[in-house]
Amino acid sequence: MVTSMTAPLDETPALPDGPRRLVLAAALDRVIPKDNYPSATEAGVMNFIERDAGAGFGAAWPLLLSGLNDLDAEAGSRGGVGFALLGPDGQDQVLTAVERGDVRTTWHVDPAGFFETLVSIAADGFYADPGNGGNRGSISWSMVGYPAPVAPRSSGRLPAVVRSHHELRDRYDVVVVGAGAGGGVAAYVLAGAGLEVLVVERGDALGTDQVPADHLRNHRLARLGHNTGPSLSGNPRVLVTDEGPQVLSPSDPGWNNVAMTLGGGTRVWGAQAWRMSPIDFHMATTYGVPDGSTLADWPISYEDLEPYYDRAEWALGVAGEPGHAHAGHRSRGYPLPPVPLGTTGHRLAAGAERLGWPTAAVPLMINTAPFGGRSACVRCSQCIGFACPVDAKTGAHNSVLADAVVSGHCTVLVGTRVARVLTGSPGRATGVALMAEDGVGSPREVRAGAVVLSAGAIETARLLLMSQLGGPLVGTSLQGHTYVGAVGLFDEPVTDAAGPGPAIATCQFLHGNEGFVGGGMLADEFVKTPISFWHTALPPDAPRWGTAAKEAMRDGYLRTAHVMGPIQELPNGAARVQLDHTVTDHLGLPVARLSGHSHPDDYQAASFLAERALEWMEASGAAKVWPGPSPKSHPRLSAGQHQAGTCRMGTDPSTSVCNPAATLHDCANVVLADGSVHVTNGGINPALTIMALAWRSAEALASRL
């Protein structure tokens, strides 16, 4: 049986009536009471709730409404009057009992679940951006010391696009599917070679002012959705869990969303631009193949890819410095100086020195000086998950794609889905079948000499499966990154919340660790918005409601530092993408069905890296340390924004989907240009590797056409 994790998105629950409104207001003002700063309702949290009740709360909303009735009855049984008429001490006593599940009356919902929902919604309204209706006058931001984000200064550099199928030619030399990191670079290289290129992107071309700076709807904290595509309605995926298949919305974590818009994930990414290490390309030879794993060597080496790393770094602009452990040879340095260390970075540098760990700057595709016709970073307080207000953060949209269009050889079509790769004679693609994303108009076919797929590891696999291309291994060995880290509370402020955040990293533990395969990188974290901090960075023993909770936020926000990093996961064939023919999207196409889990050995690596993160925090002088968000104790599927695998490259068609030039074994003019070709995914962010591989594969394709 297929079940849904979210309430129907088009269902609008009723707003609280008069009596329940009084109960809700009273409860909110005990969760976030008035002190030197306003209470929840004084800051506008009721306005936030009434604006979003039917738009994003989903199943939490009926839980809250029903629980308010139960809370009022509980108060009556204890104090003889309704909750709103109890004094503050009495209200706190009732809430404490509900939090513990120590109730006297019959509840129609789980008391602890109701209480958790009440507290989370109160925090969302109080600490999120004022645009959501709460946090009037940015008062909670002033309370914690979070500087207001920089307003967009322009729409940013965007290429000219077309939105109508009627503006297309009947034939192009190459059709590129997906306008993200890989597709953007591939289009740039192919157009630069004089080929006529059509880029097809299912999302829209969004200017900076069209990507909402919403702290509850972004790709870092998607509490109520996200700020790019796809639409939450009509784009489900199915996730197979221990409880059975579940239908997910794009904002559900298990959907594993990568931003779908012009620029793809690079529109709102954190812009970490790491190279994989030489060892990453021959993991099986280095470590052997653990049981239950599909670990294998790449068919290419670091030396094969190094020239393309270099070209991508200098074409798009990377700020950094050489010197990381396990790094390979470099043809030259970085085109831009690194981001300044800041107070947190200096603390971590001193801690690493005490431990004897080498460190260097985090490589970032963020302008630290004017580059590519765009301005330098202004160190704003929100970076990852958001569009850059001054266009200093490099993405495919404002660099390679814009340059490809300027060349006169590239057309970018947005708002359109490629439903199928068309084939003619065996082993040859003839073009693509197009459908408007809004479902308006008739499908259109476009002919092409070659097709490049760069829709991400999940959607590229889905498209190949719908096109019956790639062979039986398409969709297998889906990979991502398990993230671990540590948080430290210092005796004095260690941050001024100036972005982007990551400035120092250690790669000491990428390889050479005892007892497991690979390892990972650790770096200081991106600046957290106050609501993200509330959800992910408060000490585990910190109170979550009441005056003490406000004090924990006020006293801790600027005194807290974070280090986080990914571990290199072991690929396994059970983690995979298939088609689900019982669930379709709004265009009638079968959706991706995700199943499987990470390899059990990954948890040993995750535990090890988490311990190193805690050690680094302690050595850096933190008065109190605790682990950051960690993986579940049981295996789970990992994909997320670093999704890879599903169409791995190799020399043997019986063990791989594409050859070392990323061309399908069974279709000589279909090339893959995204993370799907990764044999392994490294212990670092994979975007620069996607770009370098796309450059190499597009160059090889251009030489054949």
C-alpha positions in Angstrom: 0.0 0.0 0.0 1.3 3.5 -0.9 0.8 6.1 1.8 1.4 9.8 1.9 3.5 11.7 4.4 1.9 15.0 3.8 -1.7 16.4 3.8 -3.1 17.2 0.4 -1.6 20.5 -0.6 -4.8 21.9 -2.0 -6.7 21.4 1.2 -7.2 24.5 3.3 -7.9 23.8 7.0 -10.0 26.2 9.0 -8.4 28.9 11.0 -8.8 28.8 14.7 -12.1 30.0 16.0 -12.6 32.4 18.8 -12.2 30.1 21.8 -9.3 28.2 20.3 -7.7 31.4 19.2 -7.5 32.5 22.8 -6.1 29.2 23.9 -3.5 29.3 21.1 -2.4 32.9 21.9 -2.0 32.1 25.6 0.0 28.9 24.8 2.2 30.7 22.4 3.0 33.4 24.9 4.1 30.8 27.4 6.3 29.0 24.8 7.9 32.4 24.0 7.0 34.7 26.9 7.6 38.4 27.2 10.8 39.5 28.9 13.0 42.4 27.7 11.8 41.4 24.2 8.2 40.8 23.0 6.3 37.6 23.5 5.3 35.4 20.6 2.0 37.1 19.9 3.5 40.6 20.3 6.0 39.7 17.6 3.3 38.6 15.2 3.3 34.8 15.5 -0.5 34.6 15.3 -0.3 36.5 12.0 2.3 34.0 10.8 0.1 31.0 11.8 -3.0 32.4 10.2 -1.2 33.2 7.0 0.4 29.7 6.6 -2.2 27.4 8.1 -3.4 26.1 4.8 -0.3 26.7 2.8 2.4 24.6 4.4 1.7 23.2 7.8 0.1 20.1 6.3 -0.7 17.4 8.8 0.7 19.5 11.7 -2.3 21.9 11.4 -5.2 19.5 12.3 -2.9 18.1 15.0 -2.5 21.6 16.5 -6.2 22.5 16.2 -7.4 19.3 17.8 -4.7 19.6 20.5 -5.9 23.0 21.5 -9.3 21.6 22.5 -7.5 18.9 24.5 -5.2 21.4 26.1 -8.2 23.5 27.2 -9.9 20.5 28.7 -6.7 19.5 30.5 -6.4 22.9 32.0 -10.0 22.7 33.2 -9.4 19.4 34.9 -6.5 20.8 36.8 -7.4 24.4 37.5 -11.2 24.5 37.1 -10.9 27.1 34.2 -9.9 27.1 30.6 -6.2 27.4 29.7 -6.5 31.1 28.7 -7.8 32.0 32.1 -5.1 30.3 34.1 -2.3 32.5 35.4 1.2 32.1 33.9 2.4 29.6 36.6 -0.7 27.5 36.1 -0.3 27.6 32.3 3.3 26.5 32.6 2.3 23.6 34.9 -0.2 22.4 32.3 2.3 22.7 29.4 4.9 20.9 31.4 2.5 18.0 32.1 1.5 17.9 28.4 5.2 17.9 27.3 5.8 14.9 29.5 2.6 13.1 28.4 1.4 13.2 32.0 -2.2 14.1 31.2 -5.4 13.5 33.2 -8.0 13.8 30.5 -8.7 11.9 27.3 -6.6 13.4 24.4 -7.6 12.9 20.8 -4.1 13.5 19.6 -0.7 12.5 21.0 0.0 15.1 23.8 3.8 15.1 23.3 3.3 15.4 19.5 0.9 18.3 20.0 3.4 20.0 22.3 6.3 19.6 19.9 4.2 21.0 17.1 3.1 24.0 19.1 6.7 24.8 20.1 8.1 24.4 16.6 5.5 26.5 15.0 6.0 29.2 17.6 9.7 29.2 17.0 9.2 29.3 13.2 7.0 32.3 13.5 9.2 34.1 16.0 12.7 33.5 14.6 12.1 33.3 10.8 12.1 36.2 8.4 9.5 38.9 8.9 8.2 38.2 5.4 6.4 35.2 6.9 4.3 37.4 9.1 6.0 37.0 12.5 9.2 38.5 13.9 7.7 42.0 13.6 10.4 44.5 13.0 13.0 41.7 12.9 12.9 41.9 16.7 14.2 38.4 17.4 17.1 38.9 15.0 18.1 42.0 17.1 17.7 39.9 20.2 20.2 37.2 19.1 22.5 39.5 17.1 21.8 38.3 13.6 22.3 41.1 11.0 19.6 41.7 8.5 20.4 40.1 5.1 21.4 42.3 2.2 18.6 43.1 -0.1 19.0 42.1 -3.8 20.8 44.8 -5.7 20.0 43.5 -9.1 18.3 40.6 -10.8 21.8 39.1 -11.5 23.4 38.0 -14.7 21.0 35.7 -16.5 21.2 34.5 -20.1 18.4 35.2 -22.5 15.9 32.3 -22.6 12.9 31.2 -24.6 9.7 29.8 -23.1 7.8 28.6 -26.2 8.3 25.5 -28.3 7.3 27.6 -31.3 10.6 29.5 -31.0 12.7 26.3 -31.5 14.3 24.9 -34.6 13.5 21.4 -35.8 17.0 20.2 -35.2 20.1 21.1 -33.2 23.6 19.6 -33.1 23.2 18.8 -29.4 20.3 18.9 -26.9 21.4 19.3 -23.3 18.9 18.2 -20.7 19.2 20.2 -17.5 20.8 23.6 -16.8 22.8 22.9 -13.7 26.5 22.4 -12.9 27.1 19.7 -15.6 24.6 20.9 -18.2 25.9 24.5 -18.0 29.5 23.5 -18.5 28.6 21.1 -21.3 26.7 23.7 -23.1 29.5 26.2 -22.7 32.1 23.8 -24.2 29.8 22.6 -27.1 28.7 26.1 -28.0 32.4 27.2 -27.8 33.2 24.6 -30.4 30.7 26.2 -32.8 27.9 23.5 -32.4 24.3 24.6 -32.2 23.1 23.7 -28.8 19.6 23.6 -27.2 19.5 23.5 -23.4 16.2 22.3 -21.9 15.4 23.2 -18.3 12.2 22.1 -16.5 12.4 25.0 -14.1 12.2 28.7 -14.8 14.9 31.4 -15.1 14.7 33.3 -11.8 16.3 36.6 -11.2 17.8 37.2 -7.7 14.7 39.1 -6.6 12.5 36.1 -7.8 14.2 33.6 -5.5 12.5 34.3 -2.1 14.8 35.0 0.8 12.4 32.9 2.9 14.0 31.3 6.0 11.3 28.6 6.1 11.2 27.8 2.4 14.7 27.2 1.1 17.0 24.4 0.2 18.8 24.5 3.6 15.6 24.5 5.8 12.5 23.5 3.9 10.1 23.7 6.8 7.2 24.9 4.6 8.6 24.3 1.1 11.5 25.8 -0.9 12.3 28.8 -2.9 12.9 27.3 -6.4 11.3 24.5 -8.4 9.8 22.0 -8.7 6.3 22.8 -7.6 5.2 21.0 -4.4 2.1 20.0 -6.2 2.2 17.4 -8.9 5.8 16.3 -8.5 5.8 13.3 -6.1 8.4 10.6 -5.7 8.0 7.3 -3.9 10.4 6.3 -1.2 10.4 2.7 -0.1 10.8 2.5 3.7 10.5 -0.3 6.3 6.9 0.8 6.7 6.2 0.5 3.0 6.2 2.8 0.0 5.5 6.5 0.9 4.5 9.2 -1.6 6.7 12.3 -0.9 6.4 16.0 -1.8 9.6 17.8 -3.0 10.0 19.5 0.3 10.1 16.2 2.2 13.7 15.2 3.1 13.4 11.8 1.5 12.5 13.3 -1.9 16.1 14.3 -2.2 15.6 17.6 -3.9 18.1 19.5 -6.0 16.9 22.9 -6.9 15.1 22.8 -10.3 15.6 26.2 -12.0 18.0 27.7 -14.4 21.4 27.0 -12.8 20.1 23.9 -11.0 21.5 23.5 -7.5 24.2 26.1 -8.2 21.4 28.8 -8.1 21.3 28.5 -4.3 24.3 26.3 -3.4 27.0 27.0 -0.8 29.5 27.0 -3.7 32.2 24.7 -2.2 34.4 23.7 -5.1 36.6 20.8 -4.1 38.7 18.5 -6.2 38.6 14.8 -5.4 41.9 13.4 -4.3 44.0 11.0 -6.4 43.1 8.0 -4.1 39.4 8.7 -4.7 39.8 7.3 -8.3 41.1 3.9 -7.2 39.3 3.1 -4.0 38.8 -0.6 -4.7 42.5 -1.1 -5.3 43.4 0.9 -2.2 40.9 -0.6 0.2 39.5 -3.8 -1.3 35.8 -4.3 -1.8 33.7 -4.7 1.4 30.9 -7.3 1.5 27.7 -5.9 0.2 29.4 -3.0 -1.6 29.8 -2.2 -5.3 33.0 -0.2 -4.6 35.1 0.0 -7.8 37.9 2.0 -9.3 37.2 4.7 -11.8 38.2 4.1 -15.4 40.1 7.4 -15.3 42.6 8.9 -12.9 43.0 12.2 -11.1 45.7 13.0 -13.7 43.2 12.5 -16.5 40.8 15.0 -14.9 43.3 17.6 -13.5 43.4 19.7 -16.7 39.6 20.0 -16.6 39.5 20.8 -12.9 41.9 23.6 -13.7 39.8 24.9 -16.7 36.6 24.9 -14.6 38.2 26.7 -11.7 39.5 29.5 -14.0 36.5 29.8 -16.2 34.0 30.0 -13.3 36.2 31.5 -10.6 37.2 29.7 -7.4 38.6 31.4 -4.3 41.0 29.2 -2.4 44.5 28.2 -1.5 46.5 25.0 -2.1 47.8 22.9 0.8 45.1 20.4 1.8 46.1 16.9 2.9 45.7 14.2 0.2 45.4 16.8 -2.6 46.8 16.0 -6.0 49.1 18.0 -8.3 47.8 21.3 -9.5 48.7 23.0 -12.8 48.4 26.4 -11.1 46.8 28.1 -8.1 43.4 29.5 -7.7 42.2 32.5 -9.6 40.9 34.3 -6.5 42.2 34.7 -2.9 40.3 32.8 -0.2 37.6 34.1 2.1 39.0 35.7 5.2 39.2 33.5 8.3 37.2 35.6 10.7 37.0 34.9 14.5 35.7 31.4 14.2 38.4 30.5 11.6 41.2 31.8 13.7 39.9 29.8 16.7 39.7 26.6 14.6 43.1 27.2 13.1 44.6 27.5 16.6 42.8 24.3 17.6 44.0 22.4 14.6 47.6 23.5 15.3 47.3 22.2 18.8 46.2 18.8 17.4 48.8 18.8 14.7 46.2 18.7 11.9 47.0 20.5 8.6 44.3 23.0 7.4 43.7 25.3 4.5 41.0 27.5 3.1 37.7 26.1 1.9 37.6 26.5 -2.0 34.6 28.5 -2.9 33.0 29.6 -6.2 32.3 32.9 -4.6 34.0 36.1 -5.8 36.4 37.5 -3.2 37.2 40.1 -5.8 35.4 41.2 -9.0 35.5 38.3 -11.5 33.6 37.3 -14.6 31.9 40.7 -14.8 30.3 40.2 -11.4 31.0 41.9 -8.0 32.8 40.6 -4.9 31.1 39.0 -1.9 29.7 41.4 0.6 29.7 38.8 3.4 26.0 38.8 3.9 24.3 36.8 6.6 22.5 34.3 4.3 24.3 32.3 1.6 23.6 28.6 1.2 20.0 28.0 0.3 19.5 31.5 -1.1 20.3 33.5 -4.2 23.3 35.9 -3.8 22.0 39.5 -3.5 25.0 40.9 -5.4 25.6 38.0 -7.8 29.0 37.2 -6.3 28.2 33.6 -5.9 29.0 31.7 -9.2 26.5 29.4 -10.7 25.9 27.9 -14.1 23.3 30.5 -14.8 25.5 33.6 -14.4 28.7 32.2 -15.9 29.0 29.4 -18.4 25.3 29.4 -19.5 25.3 33.2 -20.0 28.6 32.9 -22.0 27.2 30.1 -24.1 24.2 32.2 -25.1 26.3 35.2 -25.8 28.3 33.0 -28.3 25.3 32.9 -30.5 25.4 29.1 -30.6 23.2 28.2 -27.6 19.4 28.5 -27.0 18.1 28.0 -23.5 14.5 26.7 -23.2 12.9 26.9 -19.7 9.7 25.5 -18.3 9.9 22.4 -20.4 10.4 18.7 -19.6 12.2 16.1 -21.7 9.8 13.2 -21.5 11.9 10.7 -23.5 15.1 10.4 -25.5 14.1 9.4 -29.0 15.9 6.6 -30.8 16.1 5.5 -34.4 18.5 2.8 -35.5 19.9 0.7 -32.7 22.5 2.5 -30.7 21.6 6.0 -31.9 19.5 8.8 -30.4 17.6 11.0 -32.8 16.4 13.7 -30.5 14.1 14.3 -27.6 10.3 14.5 -26.9 9.3 17.7 -25.1 6.4 18.6 -22.8 5.6 22.0 -21.4 5.9 21.9 -17.6 2.6 23.7 -17.2 0.9 21.0 -19.3 -0.3 23.5 -21.9 0.1 22.8 -25.6 1.0 19.7 -27.5 4.2 17.7 -27.0 7.0 18.6 -29.4 9.8 16.5 -30.8 13.2 18.1 -31.6 15.9 16.3 -33.6 19.5 16.3 -32.5 22.9 14.9 -33.5 23.6 14.0 -29.9 21.9 14.3 -26.5 23.6 15.2 -23.2 21.7 14.3 -20.0 22.5 16.4 -17.0 19.3 16.3 -14.9 21.0 14.9 -11.7 21.5 11.3 -10.7 17.9 10.6 -9.9 16.2 12.4 -12.8 18.8 11.3 -15.4 18.2 7.7 -14.3 14.5 8.2 -14.5 14.7 9.6 -18.0 16.9 6.8 -19.2 14.5 4.3 -17.7 11.5 6.0 -19.5 13.5 5.9 -22.7 14.6 2.3 -22.2 18.3 3.2 -22.6 21.4 2.5 -20.6 20.9 -1.1 -19.8 20.0 -3.0 -16.6 22.4 -1.2 -14.3 20.7 2.2 -14.7 19.5 3.5 -11.3 21.7 1.2 -9.2 24.4 2.3 -6.7 22.7 5.6 -5.8 25.0 7.6 -3.5 25.0 10.8 -1.5 26.8 12.1 1.5 26.2 11.4 5.2 27.0 14.5 7.1 28.4 14.6 10.6 30.0 17.3 12.8 30.1 19.1 16.1 28.9 22.3 17.7 30.7 24.2 20.4 29.6 26.9 22.8 32.3 29.4 23.7 32.6 31.8 26.6 32.6 34.8 24.3 31.3 35.6 20.8 33.1 33.7 18.1 31.1 34.9 15.1 29.6 38.1 13.8 27.3 36.2 11.4 29.2 37.5 8.4 29.0 35.0 5.5 29.4 32.8 3.8 30.8 30.8 6.8 33.2 28.1 5.5 36.7 29.5 5.6 38.9 26.7 7.0 38.9 22.9 6.6 41.0 19.9 7.4 41.3 17.0 4.9 43.5 15.1 7.3 40.9 12.3 7.5 39.9 11.8 3.9 42.0 8.6 3.8 44.4 6.5 5.8 42.0 5.9 8.8 42.0 2.6 10.6 39.1 0.2 10.3 37.0 1.6 7.5 37.1 2.7 3.9 37.8 6.4 3.0 36.9 9.2 5.4 35.8 12.8 5.1 36.5 16.5 5.3 35.6 18.8 8.1 35.0 22.6 7.7 33.4 25.4 9.6 29.7 25.7 8.8 27.7 28.3 6.8 26.2 31.1 8.8 22.9 29.8 10.2 19.7 31.8 10.1 18.3 32.1 13.6 15.5 29.6 12.9 17.9 27.1 11.4 20.0 27.6 14.5 17.0 26.9 16.7 16.2 23.7 14.9 19.8 22.3 14.6 22.3 24.0 16.8 21.0 24.5 20.3 22.6 22.3 23.0 20.7 19.0 23.5 19.9 20.0 27.1 18.8 23.5 26.3 15.2 24.3 27.1 13.0 24.5 24.1 10.3 26.8 25.5 9.8 29.5 28.2 12.1 32.3 29.3 15.1 30.1 29.6 14.7 29.0 25.9 14.8 32.7 24.8 17.9 33.2 26.9 19.6 30.2 25.3 19.0 31.7 21.9 20.0 35.2 22.9 23.1 34.2 24.8 24.2 31.3 22.5 23.8 32.5 18.9 27.0 34.5 18.5 28.9 32.3 20.9 28.4 29.1 18.9 30.6 27.6 16.2 30.0 24.6 14.0 32.2 22.2 12.0 30.6 19.7 9.6 31.6 17.5 6.8 30.6 14.6 4.5 31.9 11.1 4.6 32.7 9.1 1.5 29.9 6.5 1.4 30.3 3.0 0.1 28.1 2.5 -3.0 25.8 -0.5 -3.0 23.5 -1.9 -5.6 20.4 -2.0 -3.3 20.3 1.8 -3.2 18.6 2.6 -6.4 16.2 4.5 -8.6 13.4 2.7 -10.4 10.2 3.8 -12.1 7.0 3.7 -10.1 4.1 2.9 -12.5 1.4 3.3 -9.9 2.2 7.0 -9.2 2.5 9.6 -11.9 3.4 13.3 -11.9 1.2 16.1 -13.2 2.3 15.4 -16.8 1.3 11.7 -16.5 4.9 10.4 -16.4 5.9 7.6 -14.0 7.8 9.0 -11.0 11.1 8.0 -9.5 10.9 5.2 -6.9 13.8 5.3 -4.4 14.8 2.3 -2.4 17.6 0.8 -0.4 20.0 2.3 2.1 23.5 3.3 2.9 26.1 0.6 3.5 26.3 -0.4 7.2 30.0 0.4 7.3 29.3 4.0 6.6 28.2 4.5 10.2 31.7 3.5 11.5 33.2 6.3 9.3 30.5 8.7 10.4 31.2 8.0 14.0 34.9 8.4 13.6 34.6 11.8 11.8 32.1 13.0 14.4 34.6 12.3 17.1 37.2 14.2 15.3 34.8 17.2 15.0 34.2 17.1 18.7 38.0 16.9 19.3 38.6 19.9 17.1 36.0 22.0 18.9 37.4 21.1 22.3 41.0 22.0 21.1 39.7 25.3 19.8 38.5 26.3 23.3 34.8 25.6 23.3 33.5 25.5 26.9 30.8 23.0 25.9 30.6 20.7 22.8 28.0 18.3 21.4 27.5 16.3 18.2 25.8 18.0 15.3 22.9 16.3 13.5 24.0 12.7 12.9 22.7 9.8 10.8 20.1 7.4 12.2 21.3 4.4 14.1 19.8 2.2 11.3 20.7 2.3 7.6 18.8 4.8 5.5 18.9 6.0 1.9 21.3 8.8 1.3 21.2 11.0 -1.8 20.2 14.6 -1.2 21.8 17.5 -3.0 25.1 15.5 -3.5 23.3 12.7 -5.3 25.6 10.5 -7.5 25.9 7.1 -9.0 23.0 5.4 -10.8 24.8 5.5 -14.2 28.4 4.8 -13.3 31.2 5.0 -15.8 33.5 2.0 -16.6 35.1 0.0 -19.4 32.9 -3.1 -19.0 29.2 -2.8 -20.1 28.4 -5.6 -17.7 29.4 -3.5 -14.7 28.8 0.1 -15.8 26.4 2.2 -17.8 28.7 4.5 -19.7 32.3 4.5 -20.9 35.2 6.7 -19.7 33.9 9.5 -21.9 30.5 9.3 -20.2 28.9 8.0 -23.4 26.3 5.3 -22.9 27.6 1.8 -23.8 24.3 1.1 -25.7 23.8 4.5 -27.4 26.8 6.1 -29.0 25.5 9.7 -29.1 24.0 10.0 -25.6 26.4 11.5 -23.1 25.9 12.0 -19.3 27.1 15.2 -17.6 26.2 15.0 -14.0 26.9 13.1 -10.8 25.2 10.0 -12.1 28.5 8.9 -13.7 30.5 9.0 -10.4 31.9 5.6 -9.5 32.5 6.9 -6.0 31.5 10.3 -4.6 34.5 11.4 -2.5 34.6 12.8 1.0 34.0 16.3 -0.2 31.4 18.3 -2.1 31.2 16.9 -5.7 30.1 19.9 -7.8 33.5 20.8 -9.2 34.1 17.1 -10.2 30.7 17.2 -12.0 31.9 20.3 -13.9 35.3 18.9 -14.7 33.8 15.7 -16.0 31.2 17.6 -18.0 34.0 19.7 -19.6 36.0 16.6 -20.5 33.0 14.6 -21.9 31.6 17.6 -23.9 35.1 18.2 -25.4 35.2 14.6 -26.5 31.7 14.8 -27.9 32.5 17.9 -29.8 35.5 16.2 -31.4 33.1 13.4 -32.7 30.4 15.7 -34.2 
